Amino acid sequence: MHNRILFIFCVLIFSLTGCQAWEKTKSMYRGTIFPAQVDVEAKAGVSEEIRYLARLVTPVDTQLEELVRSTQGIGNPSERELQAMFSQFPWLNGLAAYRASGQRVHQVPAQPVKKISPQAVLDNLPSREEVDGLYLQVVEHDLGPELCLVKPIDNAGQVAAYVLVHFDPRSLFSRSPVPEDLLVLRNETVLWSGMQQDTTQRLMDKDWPSMLQAKVQGDFEVQTKSFVWLARYVGQAPLVYVVRTDKSDPQPTED
């Protein structure tokens, strides 16, 4: 199963290489990064660097995509439903349901490790009237950044409530098979880096807005170090995976 998912990931990356416009790729990445059917016996024709990126990213991105799908499928949840979701994803810090006014209805657990201000999150939404979609926000916290997924709940075309799902990105991305070769960023915020501080800073100094306008996958060198990167869409925001590829490439384990 691991190898099949890895192959599908590689095929999709290969299909996105080149100078495709970001707007064109939004629809491809909005629901899932994996096509429904791929001939796993076919030759993908992708490089070892891309395969290494896929090997490091696939285990964490599939979990993130599963969380995104679960959040998108939420209706008007009960506390029991939130608890079930919290149990399904052990790396979550918490979930909560709020009325449109911001008043809390349910919260799981009752005392989360990181307390997130709902008003701060809701005030940063592009529109408090938009009933469709899923929103990704990064909230700075004394204990480190917190990734928040916000899902508006629709009632007769009006926003009746919100569901907030939040987690420390380090709890998820540290699960990569080789976390020291992975950096994850959103806008100007580093969500995870297993690399040395000077390397992380040089990667952050890249002109990512311009790079993302031109394409969703590429490679570059920084001080003789080689990197390959991939941007994917989470809710309304691009998430960028950067992998160092000039080190030894560990072989995948067979499932």
Residue pairs with C-beta under 8 A, 6 or more apart in sequence:
1 255
2 58
2 252
2 253
2 254
2 255
3 40
3 252
3 254
3 255
4 40
5 34
5 58
5 62
6 51
6 54
6 55
6 58
6 252
7 38
7 40
7 44
8 34
8 35
8 38
8 40
9 33
9 34
9 54
9 57
9 58
9 61
10 44
10 46
10 50
10 51
10 54
11 35
11 38
11 42
11 44
11 46
12 33
12 34
12 35
13 46
13 50
13 53
13 54
13 217
13 230
14 44
14 45
14 46
14 50
16 25
16 28
16 215
16 216
16 217
16 230
17 215
17 217
18 215
19 214
19 215
20 215
20 216
21 213
22 212
22 213
22 214
22 215
22 216
22 231
22 238
25 216
25 233
26 233
29 216
29 232
29 233
30 233
32 65
32 69
33 61
33 65
33 232
34 65
48 245
48 249
49 219
49 226
49 228
49 245
50 217
50 228
51 249
52 228
52 243
52 245
52 249
53 228
53 229
53 230
53 241
53 243
53 245
55 177
55 252
56 176
56 177
56 178
56 181
56 182
56 241
56 243
57 176
57 182
57 230
57 241
57 243
59 175
59 176
59 177
60 172
60 173
60 175
60 176
61 232
61 241
63 89
63 91
63 172
63 175
64 172
64 234
66 89
67 89
67 92
67 149
67 165
68 134
68 149
68 234
68 235
70 85
70 88
70 89
71 134
71 149
71 151
71 163
71 165
72 134
72 151
74 81
74 85
74 151
74 153
74 163
75 153
76 97
76 153
76 155
76 160
76 161
77 85
77 97
77 106
77 163
78 106
79 106
79 108
82 95
82 96
82 97
82 106
82 107
82 108
83 108
85 92
85 95
85 165
86 92
86 94
86 95
86 108
86 109
89 167
91 167
91 168
91 171
91 172
91 175
92 165
92 166
92 167
93 112
93 113
93 114
93 146
93 166
93 167
93 168
93 171
94 107
94 108
94 109
94 112
94 113
94 114
94 116
94 165
94 166
95 106
95 107
95 108
95 163
95 164
95 165
95 166
96 104
96 105
96 106
96 107
96 108
96 116
96 118
96 163
96 164
97 104
97 105
97 106
97 107
97 153
97 161
97 162
97 163
97 164
98 104
98 105
98 118
98 122
98 161
98 162
98 163
98 164
99 105
99 160
99 161
100 128
100 158
100 159
100 160
100 161
100 162
102 118
102 119
102 122
104 118
105 161
112 166
113 143
113 168
114 141
114 143
114 146
114 166
114 168
116 139
116 141
116 146
116 148
116 164
116 166
117 139
118 162
118 164
120 139
121 137
121 139
121 148
121 150
121 164
122 128
122 150
122 162
124 137
125 135
125 150
126 135
126 236
128 159
129 158
129 159
130 152
130 159
131 152
131 154
131 157
131 158
131 159
132 152
132 154
133 152
133 235
133 236
134 149
134 150
134 151
134 234
134 235
134 236
135 149
135 150
135 151
135 235
135 236
135 237
136 147
136 148
136 149
136 150
136 186
136 234
136 235
136 236
136 237
136 239
137 147
137 148
137 150
138 145
138 146
138 147
138 148
138 186
138 187
138 189
138 191
139 145
139 146
139 148
139 166
140 146
143 168
144 168
144 170
145 168
145 169
145 189
145 191
146 166
146 167
146 168
146 169
147 166
147 167
147 168
147 169
147 191
148 164
148 165
148 166
149 164
149 165
149 166
149 234
149 235
150 162
150 163
150 164
150 165
150 235
151 162
151 163
151 165
152 159
152 161
152 162
153 159
153 160
153 161
153 162
153 163
154 160
155 161
169 184
169 191
169 192
170 191
170 192
172 192
173 179
173 182
173 184
173 191
173 192
174 192
174 194
176 182
176 194
177 250
178 194
178 250
179 192
179 194
180 194
180 195
181 194
181 195
181 243
181 244
181 245
181 247
182 192
182 193
182 194
182 241
182 242
182 243
183 190
183 192
183 193
183 194
183 195
183 200
183 203
183 241
183 242
183 243
184 190
184 191
184 192
184 193
184 239
184 240
184 241
184 242
185 191
185 203
185 204
185 208
185 239
185 240
185 242
186 237
186 238
186 239
186 240
187 237
188 204
190 200
190 204
191 239
193 200
193 203
195 203
195 244
199 222
199 223
199 225
199 244
202 222
202 223
203 222
203 227
203 242
206 220
208 240
211 218
212 231
212 238
212 240
216 230
216 231
216 232
217 228
217 229
217 230
217 231
218 228
218 229
219 226
219 227
219 228
219 229
219 245
220 226
220 227
220 229
221 227
224 246
225 244
225 246
226 244
226 245
226 246
227 242
227 243
227 244
227 245
228 242
228 243
228 245
229 240
229 241
229 242
229 243
230 240
230 241
231 238
231 239
231 240
231 241
232 238
232 239
232 241
233 239
